[in-house]
């Protein structure tokens, strides 16, 4: 087994996508002994607040809060990246390097057009990564074909009915702490930056409210929701809540 191998690799098109949508799930699995990594596709350089440099610093701070094993940035063009061979190969290289059992990625459709496009890009790359005739090389070494067992899409700004939810009640405070690590992006009463749909004080109420909405059907306070690309299986009916 490769020393680089991860149990879960979470992709986000912008730094903070992962924190907002599935940080609780990642931290829950880290607490269970799983090895987790994050790949950001862009530097979020088109964001109305902050810069690519500050976003990188904030992503590093958030990663420390979550306790992930690694975080890389592929530096695709924020807002203008395409679902093309070049970008698919960048993702395939990461998948083959870290060989995750599970990949988490952006919502299949959302208010920000980058989110749905990134969902398609990562999903297609996960499939292609398993084809032996798709050749990739990193640091002079030929990579072996590898395909994750599952790809799950987290849910972002626009409500999507989840196919399953994960109880993250124990980790909700640390999730908010990880989000707040993006100081330029979220509420700061002293900030002179432009107001955005996520910079208001009430945005954290929305984040918690969405988690409460996902938690209610399974009888927990907070949960995160995901959609699937294929039907998941369970060992027995008592695994379901």
C-alpha positions in Angstrom: 0.0 0.0 0.0 1.3 3.4 -0.9 2.4 5.7 2.0 0.5 8.5 0.2 -2.8 6.5 0.3 -5.9 8.4 1.7 -9.2 7.0 2.9 -11.1 10.1 1.7 -10.1 12.8 -0.8 -12.3 15.9 -0.8 -12.3 18.2 -3.8 -13.5 21.8 -3.7 -13.4 24.2 -6.6 -12.8 27.2 -4.2 -11.0 27.2 -0.9 -13.8 27.2 1.7 -16.2 24.9 -0.3 -15.2 21.9 1.6 -15.3 23.6 5.0 -18.8 25.0 4.3 -20.3 21.7 3.1 -18.5 18.6 4.5 -16.0 19.7 7.2 -18.0 17.9 9.9 -18.0 14.7 7.9 -14.3 14.9 7.4 -13.5 15.6 11.0 -15.8 12.7 12.1 -13.8 10.3 10.0 -10.5 11.7 11.1 -11.6 11.0 14.7 -12.3 7.4 13.6 -8.7 7.1 12.4 -9.2 7.7 8.7 -6.7 9.6 6.6 -8.2 12.6 4.8 -6.9 15.1 2.2 -8.3 18.1 0.4 -7.6 19.3 -3.1 -8.7 22.8 -4.1 -9.1 23.3 -7.9 -8.7 27.1 -7.9 -7.3 29.8 -5.6 -10.6 31.6 -5.5 -8.9 34.6 -7.0 -12.1 36.0 -8.4 -13.7 36.3 -5.0 -15.0 39.8 -4.2 -13.2 39.8 -0.9 -9.6 38.9 -0.2 -6.9 37.7 -2.6 -5.4 34.4 -3.8 -2.7 34.9 -1.2 -5.0 35.4 1.7 -7.2 32.5 0.7 -4.2 30.2 0.7 -3.3 31.4 4.2 -6.9 30.9 5.3 -7.1 27.4 3.8 -4.0 26.4 5.7 -5.5 27.7 8.9 -8.7 25.9 8.3 -6.8 22.7 7.5 -5.2 22.8 10.9 -8.5 23.2 12.6 -9.9 20.1 10.8 -6.7 18.0 11.1 -6.5 16.9 7.5 -3.3 15.1 6.4 -2.7 17.2 3.3 -4.1 20.0 1.2 -3.1 20.8 -2.4 -4.2 23.5 -4.9 -4.2 22.8 -8.6 -4.4 26.5 -9.5 -7.0 26.2 -12.3 -8.6 29.4 -13.5 -11.3 30.5 -11.1 -14.5 31.1 -13.0 -13.0 30.1 -16.4 -11.6 26.5 -15.9 -13.1 24.1 -18.4 -14.1 20.4 -18.3 -11.2 19.4 -20.7 -8.5 16.9 -21.0 -5.8 19.1 -19.4 -7.8 19.6 -16.2 -9.0 16.0 -16.0 -5.4 14.8 -16.1 -4.5 17.2 -13.3 -7.2 15.5 -11.1 -6.4 12.0 -12.3 -2.8 12.5 -11.2 -4.0 13.4 -7.7 -6.4 10.5 -7.6 -3.7 8.0 -8.6 -1.2 9.5 -6.2 -3.4 9.3 -3.2 -5.7 6.4 -4.2 -8.7 7.4 -2.0 -11.4 4.9 -1.4 -14.0 7.7 -1.4 -14.0 11.1 -3.2 -16.2 14.0 -2.1 -16.8 16.8 -4.5 -18.9 19.9 -5.3 -22.7 19.9 -5.7 -24.0 18.7 -9.0 -25.8 22.0 -9.5 -25.6 25.3 -7.5 -25.9 29.1 -7.6 -22.2 29.5 -8.5 -21.6 27.9 -12.0 -18.2 26.8 -11.0 -19.7 24.3 -8.5 -21.7 22.2 -11.0 -18.9 22.3 -13.5 -16.3 21.1 -10.9 -18.7 18.3 -9.9 -18.7 17.1 -13.5 -14.9 17.5 -13.9 -14.1 15.6 -10.8 -16.6 12.8 -11.5 -15.4 12.2 -15.0 -11.7 12.3 -13.9 -12.5 9.6 -11.2 -13.9 7.3 -13.9 -11.0 8.0 -16.4 -8.5 7.4 -13.6 -9.4 3.7 -13.7 -8.6 3.3 -17.4 -5.2 1.7 -17.9 -4.8 3.3 -21.3 -5.0 6.8 -19.8 -1.4 7.3 -19.0 -0.1 9.8 -16.5 3.4 10.4 -15.1 4.4 12.3 -11.9 8.0 13.1 -10.9 9.2 10.8 -13.7 7.2 7.9 -12.5 4.5 6.2 -14.5 1.3 6.1 -12.4 -1.0 3.0 -12.1 -4.6 3.2 -13.0 -6.9 3.6 -9.9 -10.6 4.3 -9.5 -12.2 5.3 -6.2 -15.0 3.0 -4.9 -17.4 5.9 -4.5 -18.0 9.5 -5.5 -20.3 11.6 -3.3 -21.4 15.1 -3.9 -21.9 17.5 -1.0 -24.7 20.0 -1.0 -23.9 23.8 -1.1 -26.0 26.9 -1.4 -29.0 25.7 -3.3 -31.1 23.0 -1.5 -30.8 19.5 -3.0 -32.6 16.6 -1.4 -29.8 14.4 0.0 -29.6 10.7 -0.7 -28.0 10.2 2.7 -26.9 12.4 5.6 -24.1 12.1 8.2 -24.6 13.1 11.8 -22.0 15.8 12.6 -23.4 17.1 15.8 -20.2 16.5 17.8 -18.2 18.5 15.3 -20.4 21.5 14.5 -18.4 24.0 16.6 -15.1 23.0 15.0 -16.8 23.2 11.6 -17.8 26.8 12.3 -14.2 27.5 13.6 -12.8 26.1 10.3 -15.2 28.3 8.3 -14.2 31.4 10.3 -10.6 30.8 9.4 -11.5 32.4 6.1 -11.4 35.8 7.8 -11.6 37.8 4.5 -14.7 35.9 3.3 -17.1 35.9 6.2 -18.6 38.3 8.7 -16.2 40.9 10.1 -17.8 44.1 11.5 -14.5 46.0 10.9 -14.1 44.9 7.3 -14.2 47.5 4.5 -14.5 44.9 1.8 -17.6 44.6 -0.4 -20.7 42.9 1.0 -21.4 39.5 -0.5 -24.1 36.8 -0.1 -21.9 35.1 2.5 -20.3 38.0 4.3 -23.3 38.9 6.5 -23.6 37.9 10.2 -26.7 35.9 9.4 -24.9 33.6 7.0 -23.8 31.4 9.9 -27.4 31.0 10.9 -28.0 29.7 7.4 -25.2 27.2 7.6 -26.4 25.8 11.0 -30.0 25.9 9.8 -29.2 23.8 6.8 -27.4 21.3 9.0 -30.4 21.2 11.3 -32.7 20.6 8.4 -30.6 17.6 7.3 -30.3 16.3 10.9 -34.0 16.4 11.8 -35.2 13.4 9.7 -32.6 11.1 11.5 -33.3 12.5 14.9 -30.0 14.4 15.4 -29.3 18.1 15.9 -26.9 18.6 13.0 -26.0 16.6 9.8 -24.4 17.1 6.4 -26.1 15.9 3.2 -24.8 14.2 0.1 -26.0 12.9 -3.2 -24.8 9.7 -4.9 -23.9 8.6 -8.4 -24.9 5.0 -7.8 -27.0 3.3 -5.3 -25.1 2.7 -2.0 -25.4 -0.7 -0.3 -25.6 -1.6 3.4 -24.8 -4.9 5.2 -28.2 -4.9 6.9 -31.2 -2.8 7.5 -30.2 -1.9 11.0 -27.2 0.1 9.6 -29.8 2.7 8.5 -31.2 5.4 10.8 
